[in-house]
Amino acid sequence: MSVTFQDIEAAAKRLEGHIVRTPCTFSQRLSAATHRKIWVKSENQQFTSAFKERGALNKILSLSESERARGVFAASAGNHGQGLAYHAQRLGIPATIVMPVGTPFVKVQKTQSFGAIIVIEGANYDEASKAAQTLCEERQGVYVHPFNDRDVIIGQGTIAIEMLEQAPELDTLLVPIGGGGLIAGVAIAAKAIKPWIKIIGVEAAMFPSFTARRRNMPVPMGGSTIAEGIAVKEVGDLSFELANPHVDDVVVIDEADFERGIAAYANVEKTVAEGAGAAGLGAIMRFPERFKDQNVGTILCGGNIDLRLLASVLQRELVREKRLVTYRILGDDRPGMLSLMADTIAAKGGNIVDVAHNRLVLDVPAKGAEFDIMVETQDARHAFEISEALRSTGYALRMD
């Protein structure tokens, strides 16, 4: 089954006026922070905050009147379900979305708010997908796969057309890979417009399905990743077949890289990215030498991140940068001990955020106490200065 550039061009015209033509802009702040030239395609500005609308809508628009009347079905715990439900509601098409048990209530509620019938079934995506396909067959509807579908892939490819119209100087595109639908569409379109452009995929270390298929090697898949949008155990057969000839390379990044990307988007670019959305930026920060002297386009493919998770990521980044440090001090359990530590930290300009006393730890003397003092610092050097000042008091110290 083939996909041509003409197919993607036709889809771009078909989607006009139905989706947001999101900006692809040069980021002065991210470029300065990474010392690389970076353009960001902000798909988090779509109505449902993710690129998935493109493929879902293109699929819907390709249906006959009788198919629309029978309704669309999908399995999703996130962006695909929301994108399909939103555009189905706009066009008056019944939509049923099967979501796995344990899907966060906020995602269930948001998808339901777009008028979809929600069915909670299956312990994971694979089981939910089987349930959705069974329902679809029973009701003679149309199953809309999130990535292994020709019309969906064509819709995702419209991103590349927009990117190269908005930033024709791009010579490298970084594309997140989960099931492979996004990179398949983007690679076909981008290579047709600019044959010498480099297409680099980015995968999560826990789910390197595209890399495993390319190398024809069994690789363990699974784990709790912050990039749940690309946590796919098996790349789609169709999406792999279409993408593989056009993908120049694939890089695999770790959880810390996704977190750094999310934090950089929030702190530097002042925008919100979910884990998968930060994949491209995370790859640049992990492998900066690979992108030296290149005009790099990244796809911020989604911004649907739980606010508590975002807060945790930002705080963890402060810890990585030594701007939030916990000093563990073993001292005497006597009046004035904590005051001495506080005065020492204050004299160096540190801000105490939290204090915990540990008196029942067995490796601490009965007449002693262990203090965990969390301190906000300016940077790693400032954190070191505070630690040296605390050590000068004569008490044992450990930093976290």
Residue pairs with C-beta under 8 A, 6 or more apart in sequence:
1 150
1 238
1 241
2 242
3 150
3 153
3 154
3 157
3 184
3 185
3 188
3 242
4 188
5 188
5 189
5 192
5 193
7 154
7 157
8 154
8 157
8 158
8 160
8 161
8 185
8 188
8 189
8 192
9 161
11 54
11 58
11 154
11 155
11 157
11 158
12 158
12 161
12 162
14 58
14 61
15 54
15 57
15 58
15 61
15 155
15 158
18 57
18 87
18 90
19 46
19 47
19 53
19 54
19 57
20 45
20 46
20 47
21 162
22 41
22 42
22 43
22 45
22 46
22 162
23 41
23 42
23 45
23 166
24 39
24 40
24 41
24 42
24 162
24 163
24 166
24 167
24 297
25 39
25 40
25 42
25 166
25 167
26 37
26 38
26 39
26 167
27 38
27 39
27 40
27 269
29 268
29 269
30 38
30 40
30 264
30 268
30 269
30 281
31 37
31 38
33 264
33 268
34 281
34 284
34 285
34 288
35 288
36 284
36 288
36 291
36 292
36 294
36 296
37 294
37 295
37 296
38 281
38 284
38 296
38 298
39 163
39 167
39 170
39 295
39 296
39 297
39 298
40 269
40 271
40 281
40 297
40 298
40 300
41 159
41 162
41 163
41 166
41 297
41 298
41 299
41 300
42 271
42 300
43 50
43 51
43 159
43 277
43 299
43 300
43 301
43 302
44 50
44 271
44 272
44 273
44 274
44 277
44 300
44 301
44 302
44 303
46 53
46 83
47 53
47 86
48 79
48 82
48 83
48 86
48 304
49 79
49 302
49 303
49 304
50 78
50 79
50 82
50 83
50 229
50 274
50 277
50 301
50 302
50 303
50 304
51 79
51 156
51 159
51 182
51 299
51 301
51 302
52 79
52 80
52 82
52 83
52 84
52 146
52 302
53 83
53 86
53 87
54 83
54 155
54 156
54 158
54 159
55 83
55 146
55 147
55 149
55 151
55 152
55 153
55 154
55 155
55 156
55 181
55 185
56 74
56 80
56 83
56 84
56 87
56 144
56 152
56 155
57 83
57 87
57 155
58 151
58 152
58 154
58 155
58 158
59 72
59 84
59 142
59 144
59 149
59 151
59 152
59 155
60 68
60 72
60 84
60 87
60 88
60 91
60 93
60 144
62 151
63 72
63 93
63 142
67 142
68 91
68 92
68 93
70 94
70 139
70 140
70 141
70 142
71 88
71 93
71 94
71 95
71 96
71 139
71 141
71 142
72 84
72 88
72 93
72 94
72 95
72 96
72 141
72 142
72 143
72 144
73 95
73 96
73 97
73 98
73 132
73 133
73 135
73 136
73 139
73 141
73 142
73 143
73 144
74 80
74 81
74 84
74 95
74 96
74 97
74 98
74 132
74 143
74 144
74 145
74 146
75 81
75 97
75 98
75 99
75 100
75 122
75 125
75 128
75 129
75 131
75 132
75 133
75 146
76 82
76 84
76 97
76 98
76 99
76 111
76 125
76 128
76 146
77 99
77 100
77 103
77 107
77 125
77 128
77 228
78 107
78 228
78 229
78 304
79 229
79 302
79 304
80 144
80 146
81 97
81 99
81 107
81 111
81 116
82 107
82 110
82 111
82 114
82 304
84 95
84 97
84 116
84 144
85 95
85 97
85 111
85 114
85 115
85 116
86 114
88 94
88 95
88 114
88 115
88 116
89 95
89 114
89 115
89 116
94 117
94 141
95 114
95 115
95 116
95 117
96 116
96 117
96 118
96 119
96 132
96 135
96 136
96 139
96 141
97 111
97 116
97 117
97 118
97 119
97 132
98 119
98 120
98 121
98 122
98 128
98 129
98 131
98 132
98 135
99 107
99 108
99 111
99 118
99 119
99 120
99 121
99 128
100 120
100 121
100 122
100 123
100 124
100 125
100 127
100 128
101 120
101 121
101 122
101 123
102 123
103 120
104 306
106 306
107 304
108 118
108 120
111 118
112 118
119 131
119 132
119 135
121 127
121 128
121 131
122 128
122 129
122 130
122 131
126 233
132 143
133 143
135 141
136 142
136 143
144 152
145 152
145 236
146 152
146 179
146 181
147 153
147 178
147 179
147 180
147 181
147 182
147 232
147 236
147 239
148 179
148 180
148 181
148 236
148 237
148 238
148 239
149 181
149 238
150 238
152 181
153 181
153 184
153 185
153 238
153 239
153 242
154 185
155 185
156 181
156 182
156 184
156 185
156 186
157 184
157 185
157 186
157 188
157 189
158 185
158 189
159 182
159 185
159 186
159 189
159 299
160 173
160 185
160 186
160 187
160 188
160 189
160 190
160 193
161 189
161 193
163 170
163 173
163 190
163 297
163 299
164 170
164 190
164 193
164 194
164 197
167 295
167 297
169 295
170 194
170 197
170 295
170 296
170 297
171 194
171 196
171 197
171 198
171 294
171 295
172 197
172 198
172 200
172 291
172 294
172 295
172 296
172 297
173 186
173 190
173 197
173 198
173 199
173 200
173 296
173 297
173 299
174 200
174 202
174 279
174 280
174 283
174 284
174 296
174 297
174 298
174 299
175 182
175 183
175 186
175 187
175 199
175 200
175 201
175 202
175 280
175 299
176 182
176 183
176 201
176 202
176 203
176 227
176 229
176 230
176 276
176 277
176 279
176 280
176 299
176 301
177 183
177 201
177 202
177 203
177 209
177 210
177 230
177 235
177 250
178 207
178 209
178 229
178 230
178 231
178 232
178 235
178 276
179 209
179 232
179 234
179 235
179 236
179 239
180 209
180 210
180 235
180 236
180 239
180 240
180 243
181 236
181 239
182 299
182 301
183 199
183 201
183 210
183 239
183 243
183 247
184 238
184 239
184 240
184 242
184 243
186 199
186 299
187 199
187 242
187 243
187 246
187 247
188 242
188 243
188 246
190 197
190 199
190 246
191 197
191 199
191 246
198 248
198 249
198 294
199 246
199 247
199 248
200 247
200 248
200 249
200 250
200 251
200 283
201 210
201 243
201 247
201 249
201 250
201 251
202 250
202 251
202 252
202 253
202 279
202 280
202 282
202 283
203 209
203 210
203 211
203 230
203 250
203 251
203 252
203 253
203 279
204 225
204 227
204 230
204 231
204 252
204 253
204 255
204 258
204 275
204 279
205 252
205 253
205 254
205 255
206 221
206 222
206 223
206 224
206 225
206 231
206 255
207 221
207 222
207 223
207 225
207 230
207 231
207 232
207 233
208 219
208 221
208 250
208 252
209 219
209 221
209 232
209 233
209 234
209 235
210 235
210 240
210 243
210 247
210 250
211 219
211 250
211 252
212 218
212 219
212 221
213 235
213 240
213 244
214 244
214 250
221 233
221 234
222 233
225 231
225 255
225 258
225 275
226 255
226 258
226 259
226 262
226 275
226 309
226 313
227 258
227 274
227 275
227 276
227 278
227 279
228 275
228 276
229 274
229 275
229 276
229 277
229 301
229 302
230 275
230 276
230 279
251 283
251 286
251 287
251 290
253 279
253 282
253 283
253 286
254 286
256 320
257 282
257 283
257 285
257 286
258 275
258 278
258 279
258 282
259 313
259 316
259 317
260 282
260 285
260 286
260 317
260 320
261 273
261 278
261 279
261 280
261 281
261 282
261 285
262 273
262 274
262 275
262 277
262 278
262 305
262 310
262 313
262 314
263 313
263 314
263 317
264 278
264 281
264 285
265 271
265 272
265 273
265 277
265 278
265 281
265 300
266 272
266 273
266 310
266 314
267 314
267 317
271 300
271 303
272 303
272 305
272 310
273 281
273 300
273 302
273 303
273 305
274 302
274 303
274 304
274 305
275 305
276 301
276 302
277 299
277 300
277 301
277 302
277 303
278 300
279 301
280 296
280 298
280 299
280 300
281 298
281 300
284 291
284 296
284 298
315 324
318 324
318 376
319 325
319 400
321 379
321 380
322 377
322 379
322 380
322 382
322 383
323 376
323 377
323 378
323 379
323 383
324 353
324 374
324 375
324 376
324 377
325 374
325 375
325 377
325 383
325 386
325 387
325 399
325 400
326 372
326 373
326 374
326 375
326 399
326 400
327 341
327 345
327 371
327 372
327 373
327 375
327 386
327 387
327 390
327 397
327 398
327 399
327 400
328 370
328 371
328 372
328 373
328 397
328 398
328 399
328 400
329 341
329 370
329 371
329 373
329 390
329 395
329 396
329 397
330 364
330 368
330 369
330 370
330 395
330 396
330 397
331 337
331 341
331 368
331 369
331 370
331 371
331 395
331 396
332 367
332 368
332 369
333 359
333 367
333 368
333 369
337 369
337 371
338 355
338 371
340 393
341 371
341 373
341 390
341 393
342 352
344 386
344 389
344 390
344 392
344 393
345 352
345 373
345 375
345 386
345 389
345 390
346 352
347 389
348 382
348 385
348 386
348 389
349 378
349 382
350 375
350 376
350 377
350 382
350 386
351 375
351 376
351 377
352 373
352 374
352 375
352 376
353 374
353 375
353 376
354 372
354 373
354 374
355 371
355 372
355 373
355 374
356 371
356 372
357 369
357 370
357 371
358 364
358 369
358 370
358 371
358 372
359 369
359 370
361 370
364 370
372 400
375 383
375 386
377 383
377 386
383 399
387 397
387 399
390 397
391 397
